[in-house]
Amino acid sequence: MSALTSTAKRRGFCVAVDQVFSSLSNGLILMAIAVVSTATDFGLISLLLLLLTAAVGCMRGALGTPLLLKAAGGTDEIRREGSFAVTAALAVSPWLVGVMWLLLNGRELGTPTLLVAIATPLVMVQDVLRYVVISEGRPDVAAVWDGLWFFGSVVLLASTWGRARFIDVNVLIGGWSVLAFAALLGLAIQLRLLPRFRGFFQWLTTDWQHRLRYGIDAGLEQGGLFVALALVTVLVGAADNAALRGAMALLAPVAILTSALPLFVVPESARRSATPQQVWRGLTKIAAIASSITMIEGLVLWLLPPSFGKLLLGDTFGLTQQIILIMTLQYAIGLRGASVRVYLRTFNRSAAMPTVKVSYAIVGNLFVVGGAMLSNSATGAAVGIAIASTLTTTVSLAWFTPWRGGDSGGEESAVGASESSWFVRRLTTQLELDAMLEGNRAHSRTATPKCCSEARTHCARGDLRR
């Protein structure tokens, strides 16, 4: 095994571990809140946390994907991008808190709302710093601090099983926020990266098309889910929304794997200059294995005794268990659709990403609303989600045919080419310069200084051509 392959596998393992820690810390706090609250309160609080998750997902697209595409560049370039990304995350946070307040207008939750608002900028900035260290090829650093957050969340969940009187929703969200701050502080100390305000607007307008497309892509994925569950809450009830959200929490390992794919595939493909066929073959194998594991997990959850299930979701588990097989099928099918999106992102086909997500958001919400209205239950909504996922996955595969490779759709045909084009031009120029000098030496020793001088002048100007 070569040293390059060994390093790539180590980074891939650390990325997977970090994504498990990061995502499960969010899922565990949901489970803990479900244990100590009613189904109605859990539905409302989970809606707030889902909005926060949707915002983080949107920022991962707009800010995280450009960072990953710079993995083949230098550390200085990554850190410069990261400092501006931190500034952007801080700027978005107050607006997000305002949306939360509007969402709960007339449905007061009191202290839990305030605690989620305090946690919002902490979670947003911490996630940006994760992408910075991963882009630098140091996912192990992110895994350490996300691991602290994860194990702290495990302790919070375990504390609810003892039914201690002082353990309530406020304590859980407050403790989770403290863990988020600790993870943020640890990464900030490791990176010593501060927000950068000078030149921020110039940075914002540079490559804004790609950033906007990736942000819309991720925002539609998370935002579409948020809208769908909000509609279920309005049309059917908060308890049915809790059932759907509970199923998503139980199937979190699948979502974790899906979200971890671009964190590994995009930067490693950029470093290796992998071909489209190589990338798709790898994604296909991962999707097949993950789909099988997903079906097994869903069957186990369906057969799980209610006494054990209540330790995970409290009274919400009974509602969730009724739809868990339907949601499992949706997740298994959606893995192949997620592979297509990772493939497109790997080759920087940002123009195609919003098209896929807009289609899924429209079709998904139509089927969710239709199913919820027809059945007046979470079961109908779950069936709608499964049908929408099947349709959009089938159309994506038929439209993009990623197994054929070939043309990259008119955008950057090489992985991260837009980010490494300067290096490629300089390398090509240097090779041409060396070839010219060798030819000049063969013709005349005395002509070499003049030719060298002219060649270096042209190289400095960037005038050398093939």
N, C-alpha and C positions, 0 to 999 in steps of 0.2 A: 504494500500500500504506500503510495507516494505521500510526501509530507503535505502537499497541497490538498489531496483528498482527505487526509486525516484532519487537517485544520478545518476544512469545510464541514466535515461531519461533526466535529466538536462544536463549531458555531451553530450548526443546525440543531443539535441536541440542546444547547443552551437557549436558543430562540424558542424551541418548543416548551422547555421547562418554564421560561419566563412568561410565555403566553398563557400557560396553564395557571401559574400563580396570579397573573394579572386578571384574567377573566374569572377565575374561581373566587377571588376575593370579592368580586361584584356579585356573583351568584350566591355565595355563602351568606352575605348580609341580607339578601332577599329572603333566604330560607329562615334566617334568625328572626327577621321582622314578622314573617308569616306565623312563626310559632307563638309569638306573644301578642298578636293583634287579631282582630276579627277579619273575616274575608273582605268586608267592605273597606275597612281602613287599609288593609294590605293592598287592595286594588288601587286606591288613591296614591299611597306612598310609592308603590311600584311604578305608577305612571310618572311621578316626578323623577325617580331614578332612571326610568327608561328614557325620559327626555335628556337627562344628563349623559346617558350612554349614547344616545343618538348624536348629541353634539360632539362627544369625544370621537365617535366614528367618523363624523363629517370632517373634523380636524385631522384625523389620521389620513384621510384621502387628500385634503388640500395641502397639508403641511408634511405629513409623514411619508407619503409616496415620493415627492421630490427629494426628500432626504435619503430614502433608500436608493434612488436612482443615482445619487452622488457617491455610492459606495466605492466606485472605481476611482474616484478622485482623491484628493489629499485631505488630511484632517482639517486643515485651515478652512477649506471650502465647506466642509460639513459643519464645522463649528459656526461659521458665519451664517449659513442657512439656519442652523439651529437657534442662534440668538435672535434672529428675526422671527422665527416660528414661535418662540416663547413670548415675544411681544404681541404677536397676533392672538395667541391663546388668552393672554391677559385682557386684551381689548374686547374679545368676544364674551368673556365671562359675565360682565354686568348685564348685557343684553339677554343672555340666557336666563339669568335670575329673574329679569323682568317678565319673560315668557312664563316662567313657573308661577309667578304671582298671578298673572292673567288666567292661567289654566285653573287655578284653585279659587278663582273669584266666586264667593258664595259657598265654598266648601272648605272652611277653615280647619287646618290641622295643627296650627299653633307652633310649638317649639320644633317638631320634626321638619317643618318647612324651612325655618330659620337655619337649622343645622345642615340641611341639604344645600341651602344657598351658600353657607360658609365653605362647605366642602367643594363647591363647584370650581373655583379657580385653582384649588390645590390639585384636584383630579386632572383638570385640563393641562396644566403646566407639567405635571409629573409624566403624563403620557407623551408629551413632546420630548422630554429629556430621555425617555425610553428609546425613542426612535433615533435620537442623536447617538447614543452609545451603541445601538445595534448597527447603525450605518458605519460607525467607526470600526466595526468588527469586534466589539466587546460586549456581546449579549450576556456574558456571565456577570458583568457588573449590574445590569438591569435585573437579572434573575435573583441576585442577593437581596436587593431592596424590595422587589415585588414579592419575594419569598417572605420577608418580614411582614408585609401587609397581609399576605395569604394566611400565615400561621396565626397572626393576630385575629383574623376573621374566623378561623377555626375555633379559637378560644371563645370568641363572642357567641358563635353558634352553640358550642358545647355548654356555655353558661345558661342558655335558655332551657336546656333539658332538666336542670335542677329545679326549675320554677321558683327561683329566688325572687323575693318581692321587689328588690331594687332593680332587677333587670326588666326594663321596658323599652319602648321604641326610642325614646330620647337617649337612653344610655347606649343603645346599640349604634344608632347613627352617629352620636358623639364619639364613641370609641373608634368607629370606622373612619371618621374624619381625622382623628389623631393619627391613626395608622397611615392615612394618605399623606399627611404632613411629614411624618417620619420618612416615608419612602421618597418624597420630593426632596427633603433636606439632604438625605444620603446621596442621591444622584447629583444634586447641585454641588455638594462638596467634592464629589469625585470629578465632575466635569469642570467646575469653576466657570460655569457659563452664565452670563448675565444677559438680561434683555438688552437689545440694541435699538435705540430710537432714531439715531442719526442715520439717514438714508433709508428709513423704513418704507416710506411711500414709493421711493424708487425701486426698492426690492419688490414691493407689492405689485408694481406694474410690469415687472420683468417676468416673462413666461407665465403671465396671469392666465392665459388660455388653458394651459395644462393644469395649473393649480385649481382653476375654477371647475374644469371638467371632472377632475378627481374628487373635488369637494362635493360636487353635485352627485357624482356616482355614489360616494359613501353616504352622503346625506339622504339620498333617495332610499338606500337600503335601510338605514336606521329610521329615517323620518317616515318612510312608508309604513314600517312596522308600528311606529308610534301612532300614526293617524288611524291605522286599522284597529289597534287596541282601544284608542280613544272612542272610535265609532261604536265598538262593541260595548263600551261602558255606557254610552248614551242610549243605544238602541236596546240593549238587553239588560245590562246591570253591571255594577262593579264586581260582584261575585264571579260572573262569567269571565270578566277580564282577568280576575285573579287566577281562574282555572287555566287560562291560556298562558299567563305569565309564569305560573307555577310549572307548567309543562316545559317552558323554555328554560327555566332554571334547572330542572332535572336533566334536561338534554344539553346542558351547558358544555360538557366535554366535546360534543360535536361542533358546536359553535366556536369553541376555543381552537380546535384543529383548523377549522375553516379560516379563522382570522389569523392564524399563525402561518398559513401557507405563503402569503406575499412577503412576510417578514423574512422568510428564508429563501424562497424561490427567486424573488426579484434581485436582491443584492448578489447572491451566489451566481445567478445566471449572468449578471453584469460582469462579475469578476472573471468568469470562465468563457464569456462570449458564446454561450450555448445556442445551438440552432433551434428553430421552432419545433422540429420533430423531437429533439431531445427533451425539450421542456414539456411538451404535451405527453410524451410517453411516461415521464416521471409523474406528472399530475394524474394520469389515468390510473396508474398503479396505486397511488395514494388514495384516490377516490374510491376505488374498488374495495380496498381493505377497510377504509373508514365506514363505508356503507354497510358492510357486513357487521362491524362492531356496533354500529348504531342500531341495527335491527335487534341484535342480541340484548343491548342495553334496554331498549324499549320493552322487549318481552319480559325482562327481569322486573322492570318497574311496574308493569301491568299485573304481574303475579305477586308483587310484594305485599305482605300482610299490612292492613291499615295501621296496626300498632307501630310498625316500624316506619311507615310512611309519615305518620304524624310527627315523628322526630325531625323530619326534613321540612315539611310544609305545614304542620299543624292541621287545623280543620280544613284548610284548602286542599289537602292531599286527596280527599275523597272526590272532589270535583275534578281535580286534575287527572286522576286515574281513569276516569271515564273517557278521556280523549287522548290518552298518552300514545296509544297505538297509531292513531291517525297522524298525530304530530311526528311520531317516529318515522313513518313512511315519507312524510313531507321533507324531513331533514335528510333522509337517505337519498332521495331523488335530487334535492337541492345541492348536494355535494358535487354532482357532475356539473351543474350550472355554475357553481362557485369556481370550479376548475377552469371553465371558459373565461371567467372574469379575471382570474389570476394570470392566465395566459395572455390576455389582452394587455393587462397592466405591465407584465414583464417586458413586452416589446413596445411599451409607451404608446399604445394605441388609445390615447385619451379620448379622441373624438367618438369612438365606438362605445365607451363605457356608459355615458348618460343614456344612450339609446336603449341599452339593455335594461338599465335600472328604471327608466321611465316606463318602459313596457311592463316590467314586473310590478311597479308601484300601482299603475292604473289597473292592470288585470287583477292584481292581488286584492286591492281595496274593493273592486267591484264584486269579486267572488265572496270576500269576507262579509261585506254588507248584505249581499244576496242570501248567503247561507244563514247569517244571523237573523235576518228578517223572516226567512221561511220557517226556520225551526225554533226561533226565539230562545236559543240556547248556545252555549259555547261549542257544542258538537257541530252545529251547522257552520259556525265560523271556522272551526278547525278543518272541516271538509273543504270549505272554500279556499283556505290557504294551501291545502294539499293539491287541489286541482290547479290553482294558479301556478304553483311551483312546477308542476309537471308540464304545463303548457309552455311556460317561459324557458324552461331548460331544453325542451325539445326544439323549440324555434331557434334558440341560441346555437345549439349544436349544428342544426341544419344550415343556418345562415353563415356562420364563421368557419365551419369545417376545419377546426384547428389541427386535425390529424394530417392534413395535407401540407401544412407549413406554407412555404412559398412566400408570396407577397405579404407584406406587413400592412397593407391597407393605405399605402401612400404616406405614412408618417415615418417615424424612425424605425428603419428595418433592423437595426442592430440594437441589442439591449443597452439602454442608457446612452445611445449614441449622442444625444443632444448634450449630455453632461460630460462626455469624454472626447468631443470632437476636437477641442484644442490640442489635447495630448496626441491624438491621431495625426493631426496636421503637422505638428512639430516632429513627430517620429518619422513621418513620410518624407518631410523636407530634409531631415538629417540623413536618411538613407540615400536620397537622391544626391545630396551634397557629397557623400562618401563615394558614390558611384562616379560622379563627375570628376572628383579629384583623382580617383584611380585611373580614369581614362586620360586625364591630362598628363599624369606621370608617364603613362605608356607612350604618349606622343612626344613629349618634350620635358626634360627636367627643368629647363630654364623658364618655361612658361608657367610653371606651377605657382609661383608666388602671385603672379597677376591673376591667374584663373581662380586661385584660392580667394584672393581679395574680392574679385567680382562675385564669386559664388556666395561668399559670406555676406556681402552687401545685399544681394538679392534675397538671401535667407532671412536677413534681419527685416527686410521690407515685406516678406511674405509673398514675393513675386515668383518664386520658383514653381513651376508647373510640371506635370508629367509629360 
